[in-house]
Amino acid sequence: MIGMIKIPSQIPGLPMPVLKDVFKRVGDKVKVGDVLFAYESDGAIFEETSALIGTVIASFFKSGDSVSEGTPVLAVQASI
């Protein structure tokens, strides 16, 4: 199974989130609770953590990119 790690939904009216840092790269192993990336929205910084165990197989954005809510930032091939 491939899991898409997305920018979570924001409160309507907030500016588009900006990626501050992407901590995992293609080929990196991830486990539940690992911080995958940080993003800023309306002056606050949030971290997105993994709910999967697996390997990052794709990274779609880099630090500094604006990313709409619901848009995948990373793809993880889940381990069974």
C-alpha positions as CSV (number, residue, x, y, z in Angstrom):
1,M,0.0,0.0,0.0
2,I,1.2,3.5,-0.8
3,G,0.2,6.2,1.6
4,M,0.1,9.9,0.5
5,I,1.2,12.3,3.3
6,K,-0.7,15.5,2.7
7,I,-1.0,19.0,4.0
8,P,-3.9,18.8,6.5
9,S,-7.1,20.9,6.0
10,Q,-6.8,24.4,7.4
11,I,-9.4,26.9,8.7
12,P,-11.0,28.6,5.7
13,G,-9.5,32.0,4.9
14,L,-6.0,31.2,6.1
15,P,-3.2,31.8,3.6
16,M,-1.8,28.9,1.7
17,P,0.7,26.8,3.8
18,V,4.4,27.1,3.0
19,L,6.7,24.1,3.6
20,K,9.4,25.2,6.1
21,D,11.4,21.9,6.0
22,V,11.1,18.4,4.6
23,F,12.8,16.0,7.0
24,K,12.5,12.8,5.0
25,R,13.9,12.1,1.5
26,V,13.3,9.4,-1.0
27,G,14.7,6.1,0.3
28,D,14.4,7.1,4.0
29,K,12.7,4.7,6.3
30,V,9.9,6.1,8.4
31,K,8.1,4.8,11.5
32,V,4.9,5.9,13.3
33,G,5.5,9.2,15.0
34,D,8.4,10.4,12.8
35,V,8.2,14.0,11.9
36,L,8.1,14.1,8.1
37,F,7.8,17.8,7.3
38,A,7.0,21.2,8.9
39,Y,4.8,23.9,7.4
40,E,3.8,27.4,8.2
41,S,0.3,28.8,8.1
42,D,-0.8,32.2,9.3
43,G,2.4,32.6,11.3
44,A,2.3,29.3,13.1
45,I,4.5,26.3,12.4
46,F,3.1,22.8,12.4
47,E,4.8,19.4,12.0
48,E,3.2,16.5,10.2
49,T,4.1,13.1,11.6
50,S,3.9,9.6,10.0
51,A,1.0,7.2,10.7
52,L,2.8,4.6,8.7
53,I,5.8,2.3,8.8
54,G,7.6,2.1,5.5
55,T,9.9,3.9,3.0
56,V,9.5,7.3,1.3
57,I,9.2,6.6,-2.4
58,A,8.4,10.1,-3.7
59,S,8.8,13.7,-2.6
60,F,6.7,16.3,-4.5
61,F,7.8,19.6,-3.0
62,K,10.9,21.3,-1.4
63,S,11.3,23.8,1.5
64,G,9.9,27.2,0.6
65,D,7.1,25.9,-1.7
66,S,3.5,26.9,-1.1
67,V,1.3,23.9,-1.0
68,S,-2.5,23.8,-1.0
69,E,-4.3,21.9,1.8
70,G,-5.0,18.3,0.9
71,T,-2.0,18.2,-1.5
72,P,0.4,15.2,-1.1
73,V,3.9,16.2,0.0
74,L,5.4,12.7,0.3
75,A,4.5,9.2,-0.8
76,V,5.3,6.3,1.6
77,Q,5.4,2.6,0.6
78,A,4.0,1.0,3.7
79,S,5.6,-2.1,5.1
80,I,3.4,-5.0,6.1
